[in-house]
Amino acid sequence: MRTPSLNVGSRMPTISPTVTPRISPTVAARPAMRADTVARTPPSRIGTMTSTLRVRPGAGVQSTLPHARFSPNLYPACGYALRGPDGECFDRPVMSAGGGNGTSAKKGKSGSGNNNARAAVNLRAVKNELVAEIDGALSTTEADELARRHGLERIASQNFPLLGGTIGLFRIVDNRPVDTVRRELAADASVRSVQLNFRYFLQDQKASTAGDAAQYAVTQLRLPQAHALVRGMNVTVAVIDSGVDAKHPELANSVADSFDALGSKEGPHVHGTGIAGAIVAHAKLMGSAPEARLIAIRAFGAGSKGAQSTSYVILRGLDYAAEHGAQIINMSFAGPKDPLIERGIAATAARGILMVAAAGNAGAKSPPLYPAANPNVIAVSGTDAQERLFAASNRGNHIAVAAPGADVFLPAPNEKYQITSGTSFSAAYISGVAALMLERNPSLKPGDVRAILTRTARDLGTPGRDDQFGAGGADAFAAVTAAAAASAVPLASASGRPAGEKAPAHDPAADNTSVSRALNDASPSMAADKSAANAAK
């Protein structure tokens, strides 16, 4: 068995074009070693790693880099019995509205179909929690009184400048049905809207038993050629994810700001650290925009099925990103269509902020997952080292482009590395490519970026646009080159969507703002926060 080599410089890795996929099924974990010293001075650690990374049994790679490990499966592939109405995987069977276990519902069963549908909805939302927009003039005492009138406990409430309103998180304190409480609360004169507090999951999967540990993504995206022109300098990318290890040598001096939307005490996490690395890695690995500035927003915490978040927490993350200078927002997570998050995305698009999201890892027969399926978001599917579709990747006419997402080599907490898979990382690579384009041409609007990405993509799969790869595999060098000449082309006059895609309800290109924003704006005010940790349960 040959030992794979990764011949990299301190800033510009060289990948051998003759390297073939290789995985040793017998290599066990090795003691961790310190990474080589980099020129940058790492900032202080965001938190302390509290969980232990697990080596995937029976697979591994030999490497000169410190201790490659596999990240946990945060969004497992599953059969139909375990899949909810929006493609989410659950830890117990979900009965369809037509009857349990795939059988048809029979008449005279006391509405079992409705009960089954309601059970599926309950699985994709936090039990006994509601999110409501309330009158912003209410004081904390008045908001608590509103909750008591309806048999609720106010967990938290906050003014969201992004929405221009106050959103409260409430818990039902008795055993009344959620639908009943929701109707009663919505009828109150001090309440403008009410919905469930939906769950979201990171789009990460364990690596397969075969794959290339080398950075094939660097070659596929043509990053060295693109980096000869731009490296993402002075472009700010917000990452709404799990905790990022800002002390990792690959990320040193790249995290310009951080925000914990959960208010948790968890340490850095493999997913958030890997996402950050796909964008800005700059030591032994190469991210797609190594000089970009990151806003690390922790919105995902430990849950029964891995790292997860909720409507309320993600909205806090969106609001912080929009208020603190994000030009691009990476959203490597998926969930159901959510009225509150849809509203937040529309408001973000209205500010001219580009949004990129993972298509999802629920497979070929999954319905569209959100936020990727929102027309204001660039949805990214995944490819492997041979530019085939990542098997777990979602499909659909909302897919814009594809990018590497299978068996990618990325940083992990505590100066370690990981080989992992998921459309999460595909989206992160595209967020970095977008940062390169904005450095090259700061006048680009989100619609322009989409148009250039799709126009310069390499066609993959069926000739022309398709539901697997969208316009094709992203090409960073071609996109950056086209971005430089974009000022002479009236791209903003077009929607920028490939033929066959639905037009967005709102064209963010119509009112884009400057891409130069300060990072030292004041944080949004909070009325109260009794138990943010409940959001992660």
C-alpha positions as CSV (number, residue, x, y, z in Angstrom):
1,M,0.0,0.0,0.0
2,R,1.5,3.3,-1.1
3,T,1.7,6.1,1.4
4,P,-0.2,9.1,0.0
5,S,1.8,12.4,0.0
6,L,0.5,15.9,0.2
7,N,3.3,18.2,-1.0
8,V,2.3,21.6,0.2
9,G,4.0,24.9,0.7
10,S,3.2,27.2,3.6
11,R,0.7,29.2,1.5
12,M,0.3,27.5,-1.9
13,P,-0.1,23.7,-1.8
14,T,1.0,21.7,-4.9
15,I,-1.2,18.8,-5.7
16,S,0.1,16.0,-7.8
17,P,-2.2,15.4,-10.8
18,T,-1.3,11.7,-10.8
19,V,-2.5,11.0,-7.3
20,T,-5.2,8.3,-7.2
21,P,-7.8,7.7,-4.5
22,R,-6.4,5.8,-1.6
23,I,-7.6,4.9,1.8
24,S,-5.9,2.4,4.1
25,P,-8.6,0.4,5.9
26,T,-6.1,-0.7,8.6
27,V,-4.6,2.6,9.8
28,A,-5.5,3.4,13.3
29,A,-5.4,6.7,15.1
30,R,-2.0,8.1,15.8
31,P,-0.9,10.4,18.6
32,A,-1.6,14.1,17.8
33,M,1.3,16.2,16.8
34,R,1.6,20.0,16.7
35,A,1.1,21.7,13.3
36,D,4.0,23.5,11.8
37,T,4.3,27.1,13.0
38,V,2.7,29.6,10.7
39,A,3.7,33.3,10.2
40,R,0.5,34.6,11.7
41,T,-0.1,35.0,15.4
42,P,-3.2,33.1,16.3
43,P,-5.8,34.9,18.3
44,S,-7.1,33.6,21.6
45,R,-9.3,30.5,21.6
46,I,-13.0,31.1,21.5
47,G,-13.7,28.3,23.9
48,T,-12.4,24.9,25.2
49,M,-13.0,21.7,23.3
50,T,-15.3,19.6,25.5
51,S,-16.1,16.7,23.2
52,T,-13.7,14.0,21.9
53,L,-13.3,13.5,18.2
54,R,-13.9,9.9,17.1
55,V,-11.8,8.1,14.5
56,R,-14.0,6.4,12.0
57,P,-13.4,2.6,12.5
58,G,-11.8,0.7,9.7
59,A,-10.7,3.7,7.6
60,G,-8.0,6.2,7.7
61,V,-5.3,8.0,5.8
62,Q,-1.6,8.2,6.3
63,S,-0.5,11.8,6.3
64,T,2.3,14.1,7.3
65,L,-0.3,16.5,8.8
66,P,-1.3,16.2,12.4
67,H,-3.8,13.4,13.2
68,A,-6.5,13.3,10.5
69,R,-9.9,12.4,12.1
70,F,-13.4,12.0,10.9
71,S,-16.2,14.2,12.0
72,P,-19.4,12.7,13.4
73,N,-22.5,12.1,11.3
74,L,-24.6,15.2,12.0
75,Y,-27.3,14.6,9.4
76,P,-27.5,10.9,8.6
77,A,-28.9,9.5,5.5
78,C,-32.1,7.5,6.2
79,G,-34.9,5.4,4.8
80,Y,-38.4,6.7,4.2
81,A,-39.7,5.3,7.4
82,L,-37.4,7.7,9.3
83,R,-37.8,10.7,7.0
84,G,-40.1,13.6,7.8
85,P,-42.2,15.6,5.3
86,D,-39.4,18.0,4.6
87,G,-36.6,15.4,4.2
88,E,-35.3,15.5,7.8
89,C,-34.1,12.3,9.3
90,F,-35.6,11.3,12.7
91,D,-34.6,8.8,15.3
92,R,-37.9,6.9,15.2
93,P,-40.3,6.0,12.4
94,V,-42.4,8.9,11.0
95,M,-45.8,7.8,9.9
96,S,-47.1,9.5,6.7
97,A,-50.4,11.4,6.5
98,G,-51.8,8.5,4.6
99,G,-51.2,5.9,7.3
100,G,-48.5,4.3,9.4
101,N,-45.6,2.3,8.1
102,G,-46.4,3.1,4.5
103,T,-49.9,1.6,4.5
104,S,-53.0,3.5,3.4
105,A,-55.1,4.9,6.1
106,K,-58.6,3.4,6.4
107,K,-61.7,5.3,7.0
108,G,-63.2,5.3,10.5
109,K,-59.9,5.4,12.3
110,S,-60.6,8.7,14.1
111,G,-58.5,10.8,11.9
112,S,-55.3,8.8,12.2
113,G,-53.9,10.5,9.1
114,N,-54.1,14.0,10.7
115,N,-52.6,12.6,13.9
116,N,-49.7,11.1,12.0
117,A,-49.1,14.4,10.1
118,R,-49.1,16.3,13.3
119,A,-46.6,13.9,14.9
120,A,-44.2,14.5,12.0
121,V,-44.5,18.2,12.4
122,N,-43.8,17.8,16.2
123,L,-40.6,15.9,15.4
124,R,-39.2,18.7,13.3
125,A,-39.9,21.4,15.9
126,V,-38.9,21.9,19.5
127,K,-41.6,20.4,21.8
128,N,-43.9,22.9,23.4
129,E,-42.1,26.0,22.1
130,L,-43.6,28.9,20.0
131,V,-41.9,31.8,18.3
132,A,-44.0,35.0,18.1
133,E,-43.6,38.6,16.9
134,I,-45.0,40.8,19.7
135,D,-45.6,44.4,20.0
136,G,-42.2,46.1,20.3
137,A,-43.6,48.7,22.8
138,L,-44.2,46.0,25.4
139,S,-41.9,46.2,28.4
140,T,-40.3,43.0,29.8
141,T,-43.0,42.9,32.5
142,E,-45.8,43.3,30.0
143,A,-44.3,40.6,27.8
144,D,-44.2,38.3,30.8
145,E,-47.8,39.2,31.5
146,L,-48.7,38.4,27.9
147,A,-47.1,35.0,28.3
148,R,-49.0,34.3,31.6
149,R,-52.3,35.2,30.0
150,H,-51.8,32.3,27.6
151,G,-50.3,29.8,29.9
152,L,-46.8,30.4,28.6
153,E,-43.3,31.1,29.9
154,R,-41.3,33.7,28.0
155,I,-37.8,32.2,27.5
156,A,-36.3,35.1,25.6
157,S,-37.3,38.1,23.6
158,Q,-35.2,40.5,21.5
159,N,-35.6,43.3,19.1
160,F,-34.3,42.3,15.6
161,P,-33.3,45.3,13.5
162,L,-33.1,43.0,10.5
163,L,-36.9,42.5,10.7
164,G,-37.8,45.8,12.4
165,G,-39.7,43.9,15.1
166,T,-39.5,42.1,18.4
167,I,-39.5,38.3,18.4
168,G,-40.2,36.3,21.6
169,L,-39.6,32.7,22.4
170,F,-42.2,31.1,24.5
171,R,-42.7,27.7,26.2
172,I,-46.1,26.0,26.9
173,V,-46.2,25.3,30.7
174,D,-49.2,22.9,30.7
175,N,-50.3,20.0,28.5
176,R,-52.5,21.9,26.1
177,P,-52.2,21.0,22.4
178,V,-49.7,23.3,20.6
179,D,-52.2,24.1,17.8
180,T,-54.7,25.4,20.4
181,V,-52.2,27.6,22.2
182,R,-50.9,28.9,18.9
183,R,-54.4,30.0,17.8
184,E,-55.1,31.6,21.1
185,L,-51.8,33.5,21.2
186,A,-52.2,34.7,17.6
187,A,-55.6,36.2,18.4
188,D,-54.1,38.5,21.1
189,A,-53.9,42.1,20.0
190,S,-50.3,42.3,21.1
191,V,-49.2,39.5,18.8
192,R,-48.5,39.9,15.1
193,S,-47.6,36.3,14.1
194,V,-47.0,32.9,15.8
195,Q,-45.2,29.8,14.6
196,L,-43.4,26.6,15.8
197,N,-39.8,26.8,16.7
198,F,-38.4,24.6,13.9
199,R,-35.3,22.6,14.1
200,Y,-32.3,22.8,11.7
201,F,-29.4,20.4,11.2
202,L,-25.9,20.8,9.9
203,Q,-25.3,19.1,6.6
204,D,-22.3,16.9,7.4
205,Q,-21.8,13.1,6.9
206,K,-19.1,10.6,7.7
207,A,-16.6,10.0,5.0
208,S,-17.1,7.0,2.8
209,T,-14.8,4.0,2.8
210,A,-12.9,5.2,-0.3
211,G,-11.7,8.6,-1.3
212,D,-8.7,10.8,-1.9
213,A,-7.3,12.6,1.2
214,A,-5.4,15.1,-1.0
215,Q,-7.0,18.5,-1.6
216,Y,-8.7,17.6,-4.9
217,A,-11.0,20.6,-4.3
218,V,-8.1,22.9,-4.9
219,T,-7.6,21.5,-8.4
220,Q,-11.3,21.2,-9.2
221,L,-12.0,24.8,-8.3
222,R,-8.8,26.1,-9.9
223,L,-7.9,27.9,-6.7
224,P,-4.2,28.5,-7.3
225,Q,-4.9,30.3,-10.6
226,A,-7.6,32.4,-8.9
227,H,-5.4,33.2,-5.9
228,A,-2.8,34.6,-8.3
229,L,-5.3,37.4,-8.8
230,V,-7.2,37.7,-5.5
231,R,-7.4,36.0,-2.1
232,G,-10.6,37.4,-0.6
233,M,-8.9,40.3,1.2
234,N,-11.2,42.8,3.1
235,V,-14.3,40.7,2.3
236,T,-16.3,39.6,5.3
237,V,-18.0,36.2,5.4
238,A,-20.4,35.3,8.2
239,V,-20.5,31.6,9.1
240,I,-23.7,30.6,10.9
241,D,-22.7,27.2,12.3
242,S,-21.4,25.4,15.3
243,G,-18.3,26.6,17.2
244,V,-15.1,27.5,15.3
245,D,-11.6,26.9,16.7
246,A,-10.2,30.3,15.9
247,K,-6.8,29.2,17.4
248,H,-6.2,26.5,14.7
249,P,-3.2,27.4,12.6
250,E,-5.3,27.1,9.4
251,L,-7.6,29.9,10.8
252,A,-5.1,32.1,12.6
253,N,-6.0,35.8,12.3
254,S,-9.0,35.0,10.1
255,V,-11.8,35.3,12.7
256,A,-12.5,39.0,12.9
257,D,-15.6,38.7,15.1
258,S,-17.6,36.0,16.9
259,F,-21.1,35.8,18.4
260,D,-22.7,33.0,20.4
261,A,-26.4,33.0,19.5
262,L,-26.9,30.1,21.9
263,G,-25.3,31.6,24.9
264,S,-23.7,28.2,25.5
265,K,-20.5,27.0,27.1
266,E,-19.6,24.5,24.4
267,G,-16.1,24.5,22.9
268,P,-15.2,24.5,19.2
269,H,-16.9,21.9,17.0
270,V,-15.7,19.8,14.1
271,H,-18.3,21.1,11.7
272,G,-17.9,24.8,12.3
273,T,-14.1,24.5,12.2
274,G,-14.3,22.5,9.0
275,I,-16.6,25.1,7.4
276,A,-14.3,27.9,8.4
277,G,-11.3,26.0,6.9
278,A,-13.0,25.4,3.6
279,I,-13.2,29.2,3.3
280,V,-10.0,30.6,4.8
281,A,-7.5,27.8,5.5
282,H,-4.1,29.2,4.8
283,A,-1.3,27.1,6.5
284,K,-0.9,23.5,5.2
285,L,-4.3,23.5,3.5
286,M,-5.9,26.0,1.1
287,G,-9.3,27.5,1.5
288,S,-11.2,29.1,-1.3
289,A,-10.6,32.6,0.1
290,P,-7.6,32.5,2.5
291,E,-7.5,36.2,3.2
292,A,-11.2,36.7,3.8
293,R,-12.4,37.9,7.3
294,L,-14.8,35.6,9.2
295,I,-17.6,36.4,11.6
296,A,-18.0,33.1,13.5
297,I,-21.6,32.8,14.7
298,R,-22.3,29.8,16.9
299,A,-26.0,28.9,16.3
300,F,-25.8,25.1,16.6
301,G,-25.3,23.1,19.8
302,A,-25.3,19.6,21.0
303,G,-28.7,17.8,20.6
304,S,-30.0,14.2,20.7
305,K,-29.2,13.8,16.9
306,G,-26.0,15.8,16.8
307,A,-25.5,19.6,16.5
308,Q,-28.8,21.3,15.8
309,S,-30.5,24.7,16.1
310,T,-33.9,26.4,15.9
311,S,-35.8,29.2,14.2
312,Y,-35.2,31.7,17.0
313,V,-31.5,31.0,17.3
314,I,-30.8,31.1,13.6
315,L,-32.7,34.4,13.3
316,R,-30.4,35.8,16.0
317,G,-27.5,34.7,13.8
318,L,-28.9,36.3,10.7
319,D,-29.6,39.5,12.5
320,Y,-26.1,39.7,13.9
321,A,-24.5,39.0,10.6
322,A,-26.5,41.7,8.8
323,E,-25.8,44.2,11.6
324,H,-22.1,43.6,11.8
325,G,-20.8,43.9,8.3
326,A,-21.3,40.5,6.6
327,Q,-21.1,40.7,2.8
328,I,-21.7,37.0,2.4
329,I,-23.5,34.6,4.8
330,N,-22.7,30.9,4.7
331,M,-25.6,28.6,5.9
332,S,-24.5,25.0,5.8
333,F,-27.6,23.6,7.4
334,A,-31.1,22.5,6.4
335,G,-34.6,22.2,7.7
336,P,-38.2,22.8,6.7
337,K,-39.7,25.9,5.1
338,D,-39.9,28.3,8.0
339,P,-42.0,31.6,7.8
340,L,-39.7,33.4,10.2
341,I,-36.5,32.4,8.5
342,E,-38.0,33.1,5.1
343,R,-38.7,36.6,6.4
344,G,-35.2,37.0,7.7
345,I,-33.7,35.9,4.4
346,A,-35.9,38.3,2.5
347,A,-34.8,41.2,4.8
348,T,-31.1,40.1,4.4
349,A,-31.4,40.0,0.6
350,A,-33.0,43.5,0.6
351,R,-29.7,44.7,2.2
352,G,-27.8,43.3,-0.7
353,I,-26.0,40.6,1.3
354,L,-25.2,37.4,-0.6
355,M,-26.4,34.2,0.9
356,V,-25.1,30.7,0.2
357,A,-26.6,27.4,1.5
358,A,-26.0,23.7,1.4
359,A,-28.5,21.8,-0.8
360,G,-28.9,19.1,1.9
361,N,-27.8,15.5,2.4
362,A,-31.2,13.8,2.3
363,G,-30.7,12.2,-1.1
364,A,-32.3,12.0,-4.5
365,K,-35.9,11.7,-3.3
366,S,-35.9,14.3,-0.7
367,P,-38.1,17.4,-1.2
368,P,-36.3,20.7,-1.3
369,L,-34.8,21.7,2.0
370,Y,-34.4,25.3,3.3
371,P,-32.8,27.8,3.3
372,A,-31.2,26.5,0.1
373,A,-34.6,26.3,-1.7
374,N,-35.3,30.0,-1.0
375,P,-34.9,31.9,-4.3
376,N,-32.7,34.6,-2.7
377,V,-30.1,31.9,-1.7
378,I,-27.5,30.3,-3.9
379,A,-28.0,26.5,-3.4
380,V,-25.0,24.3,-3.7
381,S,-24.9,20.6,-4.3
382,G,-21.8,18.4,-3.8
383,T,-19.3,16.5,-6.0
384,D,-16.6,14.0,-5.4
385,A,-13.0,13.8,-6.7
386,Q,-14.2,12.5,-10.0
387,E,-16.7,15.3,-10.3
388,R,-19.6,12.9,-9.9
389,L,-22.5,13.9,-7.7
390,F,-22.1,13.3,-4.0
391,A,-24.5,10.4,-3.4
392,A,-26.4,12.0,-0.5
393,S,-26.7,15.4,-2.1
394,N,-30.2,16.8,-2.6
395,R,-31.4,17.6,-6.1
396,G,-33.9,20.1,-7.6
397,N,-34.4,23.0,-10.0
398,H,-33.2,25.4,-7.2
399,I,-29.6,24.1,-7.4
400,A,-27.4,26.8,-8.7
401,V,-23.9,25.2,-8.9
402,A,-22.0,22.3,-7.5
403,A,-18.7,22.2,-5.6
404,P,-16.5,19.6,-3.9
405,G,-18.2,18.0,-0.9
406,A,-17.1,14.3,-0.7
407,D,-14.1,13.2,1.4
408,V,-12.7,16.7,1.7
409,F,-9.6,17.4,3.9
410,L,-10.3,20.2,6.4
411,P,-9.1,21.4,9.9
412,A,-10.7,20.1,13.1
413,P,-10.4,21.5,16.6
414,N,-7.2,21.3,18.7
415,E,-4.9,21.6,15.7
416,K,-6.2,18.4,14.2
417,Y,-7.6,17.6,10.7
418,Q,-10.5,15.7,9.4
419,I,-11.7,13.9,6.3
420,T,-15.4,14.5,6.0
421,S,-18.3,14.8,3.5
422,G,-21.4,16.9,3.0
423,T,-23.0,19.6,1.0
424,S,-22.1,21.8,4.0
425,F,-18.5,22.1,2.7
426,S,-19.6,22.5,-0.9
427,A,-21.5,25.6,0.2
428,A,-18.5,26.9,2.1
429,Y,-16.2,26.6,-0.9
430,I,-18.7,28.7,-2.9
431,S,-18.9,31.3,-0.2
432,G,-15.1,31.6,-0.5
433,V,-15.3,31.9,-4.3
434,A,-17.9,34.6,-3.9
435,A,-15.4,36.5,-1.6
436,L,-12.8,36.3,-4.3
437,M,-15.2,37.8,-6.8
438,L,-16.1,40.6,-4.4
439,E,-12.5,41.5,-3.9
440,R,-12.0,41.5,-7.6
441,N,-15.0,43.7,-8.2
442,P,-16.6,45.3,-5.1
443,S,-19.4,46.7,-7.1
444,L,-20.9,43.3,-7.8
445,K,-24.4,42.7,-6.5
446,P,-25.7,39.3,-5.3
447,G,-27.5,38.8,-8.6
448,D,-24.3,39.5,-10.5
449,V,-22.4,37.0,-8.4
450,R,-25.0,34.3,-9.1
451,A,-25.0,35.1,-12.8
452,I,-21.2,34.9,-13.1
453,L,-21.0,31.7,-11.0
454,T,-23.5,29.9,-13.2
455,R,-22.2,31.3,-16.5
456,T,-18.6,30.3,-15.8
457,A,-19.4,26.8,-14.3
458,R,-18.1,23.7,-16.1
459,D,-21.0,21.6,-17.4
460,L,-21.3,18.3,-15.5
461,G,-23.7,15.4,-15.9
462,T,-26.5,15.8,-18.5
463,P,-25.6,18.5,-21.1
464,G,-26.9,21.8,-20.0
465,R,-28.5,22.8,-16.7
466,D,-29.8,19.9,-14.6
467,D,-31.3,19.2,-11.1
468,Q,-28.1,17.5,-9.8
469,F,-25.3,20.0,-10.6
470,G,-27.3,23.1,-11.5
471,A,-25.2,25.0,-14.0
472,G,-22.2,22.7,-13.3
473,G,-19.1,22.6,-11.3
474,A,-17.9,26.0,-10.0
475,D,-14.7,27.4,-11.5
476,A,-13.1,30.0,-9.3
477,F,-10.6,31.2,-11.8
478,A,-13.1,31.7,-14.5
479,A,-15.5,33.4,-12.1
480,V,-12.9,35.8,-10.9
481,T,-11.8,36.6,-14.4
482,A,-15.4,37.3,-15.4
483,A,-15.9,39.4,-12.3
484,A,-13.2,41.8,-13.3
485,A,-15.0,42.5,-16.6
486,A,-18.5,42.6,-15.1
487,S,-18.6,46.3,-14.8
488,A,-18.8,46.5,-18.6
489,V,-21.6,44.0,-18.7
490,P,-25.1,44.9,-17.5
491,L,-25.4,41.8,-15.4
492,A,-27.7,43.4,-12.8
493,S,-30.4,43.8,-15.4
494,A,-30.8,40.0,-15.5
495,S,-32.1,37.8,-12.8
496,G,-28.9,35.7,-12.9
497,R,-30.8,32.4,-12.5
498,P,-30.3,29.6,-14.9
499,A,-33.1,28.8,-17.2
500,G,-35.8,26.7,-15.5
501,E,-35.3,28.1,-12.1
502,K,-38.1,30.0,-10.4
503,A,-37.7,33.8,-10.2
504,P,-37.1,35.1,-6.7
505,A,-39.9,37.0,-5.0
506,H,-37.5,39.8,-4.4
507,D,-34.5,40.7,-6.5
508,P,-31.7,41.6,-4.1
509,A,-29.8,43.1,-7.0
510,A,-32.3,46.0,-7.1
511,D,-31.2,47.6,-3.8
512,N,-27.7,46.3,-3.1
513,T,-25.7,48.3,-0.6
514,S,-21.9,48.9,-0.5
515,V,-19.8,45.8,0.3
516,S,-17.6,47.9,2.6
517,R,-19.0,47.7,6.1
518,A,-17.4,48.2,9.6
519,L,-17.0,45.4,12.0
520,N,-17.3,47.5,15.1
521,D,-21.1,48.3,15.1
522,A,-23.0,48.0,18.3
523,S,-24.6,44.6,19.1
524,P,-28.4,44.4,18.8
525,S,-30.1,45.1,22.1
526,M,-31.8,42.2,24.0
527,A,-34.8,42.5,26.3
528,A,-34.2,39.3,28.1
529,D,-32.7,35.8,27.8
530,K,-33.7,33.4,30.5
531,S,-32.7,30.1,28.9
532,A,-31.0,30.2,25.5
533,A,-29.7,26.7,26.2
534,N,-33.3,25.4,25.8
535,A,-33.0,26.2,22.1
536,A,-30.5,23.5,21.6
537,K,-32.4,20.6,23.2
